[in-house]
Amino acid sequence: MSKKPAKRHNEKQAKLPGTYKQFIEKYPALGEAHEKATEATFSAGPLDAKTCELIKIGICVGAGLDSALRSHVRRAMQQGAKEKEIEQAVLLGMTTVGFPKTVAAWSWARQQIERGV
């Protein structure tokens, strides 16, 4: 596993939600473990980063995770995902988790899309 340059790490840290930053500052070993698990899951198979982020969006829809959904929308856009692809990842939840969760997730995704990367 290669180390990322410090500048990239600092830029990534700047975009993390404040509560998450506070948590990993207080519990750095848990933050490191989470990062390693994330890297391991993304590299465990043939899916590219954009596809992985779109799947993560779908998982967030089902779980009702607003902050995580916005984070994965931003990351999907950084990986080249188009607005329509992100919206479809959200809309796929409609028949599985229902209308209210899907509409809520769509609104969270729209907030991040409008905010940009």
N, C-alpha and C positions, 0 to 999 in steps of 0.2 A: 504494500500500500504506500503510495507516494505522499509525501507531505506537500501541503498547499503553501504557496508563498504567503508570508505574513500579511502583506498588503491585501490580498484576496480574502484572507481570513478576517481581517479587520473590517473590510467592506461588508462581508457576509454578516458579521456580528452587528454592524450598525443597522441592518435591516430586520433584525430579529425583534419580536415583540418584547416590550419592557419587562413583563412578568417572567418570560422565559429567560431573559438575560439575568435578572435578579436570582432566579432559581439556580442557574448553572454557575453563577458567581459564588453562591452559598454552598453548592454541592458540585464542585468541578468534576469529581470522579464520575458522578452520574451523567453529567453533560458529555464527558468523553466517551463513556460507555454507549450513550444514546447515539452519538455521532458515528462510532465504530459500527454499531448495529445497522444504522441507516446505510452506511457505505457498503456493508456486507450484503444487505438485501438488494441494493441497486445493482451490485455486481454479480449476484447469484445466478443470473440468467441472461438470455439474449435480448431482452427489451432495451430499447434506447431510453435515454433520460427523459425525453419528452413524453413518451408513452408511459413511463413509470409515474411521472407527475400527473398525467391525466387519470391514471388509475387511483392515485392518492386522492385526487379531487373527488372521485366517486366514493371512495371510502369515507371521506369527510362528510359527504352528503348524507350517507346512511347513518353515520354516527352523530350528526348534528353539530359538528365541530366548526364553528364560525371562524375563529382565529386561524386554525390550521388550514381551513379551506382557502382563506385569503392568501396564506403563505404559499400553498401549493399552486394557486393560480399565478402568483407572481413568479414562482420558479418555473412553471410551465411556459409562461411567456418568455422568460429568459432562455428557455430551451427551444424557442421558435414556435410554440403553439399559437395558433390563430384564435381569435375571439370565438369563431363558430365552433372550433374543436373544444374549447373550454366549455362553452354553453352546452354542447351535446353531452359532454361528460357529466354535467350537472343534470340535464334533462333525462338521461338514462335512469336516474333514480326514481322517476315519477311512478312507474308501475311496480317498483319494488318497495320503496319506503313511503310513498304517498305524496299527495299534492302539497300539503303544508310544509313538509321538510324540503321538498324540491324548490318551492317558491322562496322559502327562506334562504336556501343555499344559493339560488340564482341571484338574490339580492346581494348576498355577501360577495359572490363572484363579480357582479357588476361593479361593486364598490372598488374592488382591486383592479379590475380592468380599467376603470376610469382613472384610478390613481396611477396606473402604469407600473413599470418595473422600477 
